[in-house]
Amino acid sequence: MAPIAVETPQQQAPVRGPIDYKEAFITGPKAFKRDIEEHGSENQAPASYPHYLPTWDPKVYPPLQPFEHYEHGKDADPTFPHLFANGTHRPLAPKIGSEVNGVQLSKLSDKGKDELALFIAQRKVAVFRDQDLADIPIQEALDFGGYFGRHHIHVSSGQPAGYPEVHLVHRGAEDTIARDYFTTRTNSITWHSDVTFEAQPPGTTFLYVLDGPEAGGDTIYASMTEAYNRLSPEFQKRLHGLKAIHSGFEQAENSRSRGGVVRREPIATEHPLVRTHPVTGEKALFVNAQFTRQIVGLKKEESDFLLKFLFNHIAMGADFQVRLKWEKGSVVVWDNRVAVHTAILDWDDGARRHLARITPQAERPYETPFEERK
Ligand SMILES: [Fe+2]
């Protein structure tokens, strides 16, 4: 697995990094048991939202084209009069994460949505309780999410029939992969932000639960703004100006090898190691162990060394992370530009876990120069 110097990233073969692509949540058409999902089993109820069960339409799409992203957070009133007209919010950790009650996302006015984009940029992630996103027609949920950017269609995930813009996270009832997985792995932690190999990765992103285990299957988020801030000025300076290759090849190969679909030819893209948020102006680390393979211009050992440090820095940052628990009706909204996350594969009682993601794409990552801290 020799490293490959990337001149024209869109056409390159896979570039494998120090940590291979790790797929803790192996799913796909071959593992899907429609009968149990629709009718239940001795121990498990049928799926609560059968119209959200995954299908794998083999339709192939052309490469994504650049588009101009409009960042609605820039238009927001920073006092949030529309978003929190009736609701309440409280921080779950100082640097990241809030819990919101009394706000119905699907009913927000455009001004409320603008404020939502800003609020999420500031808090990185928030969990909204008692939402109706799962209960309204799928097209209405997509119309709501489409305000925040162009819908991303995933290369390999399951989709509700007829709605390729919805990315499904699905582990079926009576699935035993968790037990099998831990015969060869010690943990299921896979820090990443979503599809960062795209030229314009997602921004304000939505994930809502349809079914889940009574305990387990939490999601942990980490602030990449705080991960950047924790570094010394000298180290920050060195990271500025560097670019890294983010690769979608392994994800596509992984799907193909287990009989899944590949809807677009995989790509790899160079992004800055430090990106600036278009609304807050905050700088954030922009690397993740799942998709970032190599730092451009460094030799392999140097790149591996630096990436391993950064991945460990993020993974160890329990003091800039928040762990979110799913409840019926929960919607988690995060800013994929400034937060990474990992799922947790810690339940093995055969309970179904079924979530839907709406994934609006945002601007091409850019960086602004290093600034001395005041
Ligand atoms: Fe993810």
Boltz pocket constraint, residues with backbone or C-beta under 6 A from the ligand:
constraints:
  - pocket:
      binder: B
      contacts: [[A, 192], [A, 193], [A, 194], [A, 341]]
      max_distance: 6.0
